[in-house]
Amino acid sequence: MQPSPPADPGEKEEPGNDRKISNRRELLRYAGLSSEVMASVGISVFLGIKADKWLKLSFPVFSLSLPLLVIISLIVRLVKESSRKKDGK
């Protein structure tokens, strides 16, 4: 006797299939996070340069401080999200 084929021919029953899906989700999650970081830092640098020009500052205070604040806030948010997922909330 031959084993019966799966109900859907495109769907293969592999033991590591759940693992592959989990890896893809993690990859998409981190890809989204990296694009969010790049966009946030880029926008903050742009706004910092514009603020420095508008205020006619000789030293680029906002060009340096805004991206730093954005990076710190993103790290804090990332730590909070990761601790929340570990706690199961």
C-alpha positions as CSV (number, residue, x, y, z in Angstrom):
1,M,0.0,0.0,0.0
2,Q,1.2,3.5,-0.9
3,P,0.7,6.4,1.5
4,S,-2.0,8.9,0.5
5,P,-0.8,12.3,-0.8
6,P,-1.4,15.4,1.2
7,A,-4.8,17.2,0.7
8,D,-3.2,20.1,-1.1
9,P,-0.4,19.2,-3.6
10,G,1.4,22.5,-3.1
11,E,1.6,22.0,0.6
12,K,4.3,19.6,1.7
13,E,4.2,18.2,5.2
14,E,7.8,18.7,6.4
15,P,8.8,18.6,10.0
16,G,10.8,21.8,9.7
17,N,8.1,23.8,7.9
18,D,7.0,25.6,11.0
19,R,10.7,26.5,11.6
20,K,11.0,28.0,8.1
21,I,7.9,30.1,8.6
22,S,9.2,31.4,12.0
23,N,12.5,32.3,10.4
24,R,10.8,34.2,7.6
25,R,8.7,36.1,10.1
26,E,11.8,37.0,12.1
27,L,13.5,38.1,8.9
28,L,10.6,40.3,7.9
29,R,10.4,41.7,11.4
30,Y,14.1,42.7,11.4
31,A,13.9,44.0,7.9
32,G,11.1,46.3,8.9
33,L,12.9,47.4,11.9
34,S,16.0,48.3,10.0
35,S,14.1,50.3,7.4
36,E,12.3,52.1,10.2
37,V,15.6,53.0,11.8
38,M,17.1,54.2,8.6
39,A,14.1,56.4,7.8
40,S,13.9,57.8,11.3
41,V,17.6,58.7,11.4
42,G,17.5,60.1,7.9
43,I,14.5,62.3,8.7
44,S,16.0,63.5,11.9
45,V,19.3,64.4,10.2
46,F,17.3,66.3,7.5
47,L,15.3,68.2,10.1
48,G,18.4,68.9,12.2
49,I,20.1,70.5,9.2
50,K,17.1,72.5,8.4
51,A,16.8,73.7,12.0
52,D,20.5,74.6,12.1
53,K,20.2,76.7,8.9
54,W,17.0,78.4,10.1
55,L,18.5,79.4,13.4
56,K,21.8,80.2,11.7
57,L,23.9,78.3,14.2
58,S,27.6,78.0,13.5
59,F,27.9,74.6,15.3
60,P,25.4,71.9,14.1
61,V,23.7,71.3,17.4
62,F,20.4,70.0,16.0
63,S,22.1,67.9,13.3
64,L,23.9,66.0,16.0
65,S,21.4,65.9,18.8
66,L,18.2,65.0,16.9
67,P,19.6,61.7,15.4
68,L,21.1,60.8,18.8
69,L,17.7,61.3,20.5
70,V,16.0,59.2,17.8
71,I,18.4,56.4,18.1
72,I,18.1,56.4,21.9
73,S,14.3,56.4,21.7
74,L,14.3,53.5,19.2
75,I,16.6,51.4,21.4
76,V,14.4,52.0,24.4
77,R,11.3,51.0,22.4
78,L,13.1,47.9,21.1
79,V,14.0,46.9,24.6
80,K,10.5,47.4,25.9
81,E,9.0,45.4,23.0
82,S,11.4,42.5,23.4
83,S,10.8,42.3,27.2
84,R,7.1,42.4,26.7
85,K,7.2,39.5,24.3
86,K,9.3,37.5,26.7
87,D,6.9,38.1,29.5
88,G,4.0,36.9,27.3
89,K,2.0,40.1,27.5
